[in-house]
Amino acid sequence: MNDCFRTIYEPSGLTVTTTGRPGGITVLTLVGDIDAATVGTLDEALATDGRLVVDLSRVAFLSCAGVRSLLRANARTELAVVLGGHSVTRSLEATGADLMLKIHPRVGAALAGLALEPGREA
């Protein structure tokens, strides 16, 4: 019988793909759940000094630990977040993080937003 719950002892339920883009922007595409068991994977991916687009469009769940990681990264680097489903949006809204992060509906919009910030050349 298959158990529908994942424990912290199972392999990571989060994958990260990193893509370099022109202008020194890195796109992190995340797939899976961001929770206590996988937040370390997110922290490692966010540990960069460059400008970041974090694509959460394929993330099914975002815990408070994940929100905290995003806010810490936002404090030290330029960060744009691409929203995913209702669960991710709800987590960001419930914590007020949606007011602190640059939120975009798609990766292209996030890239354009970072490229067109004041003081930057397109």
N, C-alpha and C positions, 0 to 999 in steps of 0.2 A: 504494500500500500504506500502510495506517495504522500508525503507530508507537504502541504502547501506553504509551510513557513520555513524561511531560511534562517539559520543561526549564524552567530558570529564566527563559528568554526569552519564554515563552508568557504570555498574560494570566493574571491571578490565578485560582487554582482555589478561592478562598474568597469566599463572600459573607456579609455581616453585615446582619441586620435589627435595628434598635433600636426598642424599644417602651417607653414610659414607663408606669409603674404607680403606683398610689396609695402614699403613704408615701415618695416620693422614690426608688423602686427602678426601675432600668433593666434590662430583659431584653434580652440580646444573643443572638440566634439565629444560629448559625453553620452554614453548609452547605458541605461540600467537604473539602479536605485542609488541615491546618495543618502546614506544613513550612518549610524555609528560604526558599522562594520566596513564601510567603504570610504569614509571621509578622509582617511589617510591617503588614498589614491588621489582624491581631489586636491588635497593639500600639496602633494608632490607635483601635480600638474600645474598648480597655480604658483609654484615657487620660481618665479622668473621676474626679471627686472623690466622686461619689455611690455609693450601694450598688448592687451589680451581681449579677444572676443571669446566668451564662454557660451557655447551653443548647448542649451538645455532642452532643445526641441524633442529629443528622444529619451529624456529622463522621466521615469514614471513616478518617482517619489523623491522629495527633497526635504530632509529633516532639518531641525534647528541647527544641528552641527554643520550641515552643508551651507546653510544661510550664513552662519558665523564665519566659515572659511571664505565665502565670497566677499563678505564685508571686510575681513582682514586684508584680502588681496586688493580690494578697492581702495583701501587706505594707503597702500604702498605703491600702486601702479595704476595706469589708466586701464579701466576695465569696462567692457560693454557686455551685456547679458542678453542672449536670445531666449525668449520664453518658450516653454513647451506647453504641456497640457494643464488642465485645471488644477491638479494637485500641486504642481510647481508654482503656479501663479498664486494659489491660495497660501502657500507657505511664505512666499515673499510679502504678500499683502498683510497676512496675520502678524508678521514680525515688524512691519514697517520698513523692511529692506527695500521694497519697491520704490520708496521715496528717496532712498540714498544711492541706488544703483542706476546706471544708464540702461534702460530697458528698451529692447527693440523686438519687432515681430519676426525678423528674418536676418540671416547672416549678412546679406548684402547691405541692409540698412545699418547694421552695427558697424560694418567696415567703413561705410560712407560717413557715419557719425564720428568715428575716431579720426578719419582722414581729414575731416572738415572742421575740426576743433580750432578755435582761435589760436593764432600763432603757428599753425601748421600749414604746410603747402599741400594742396591736393595732388 
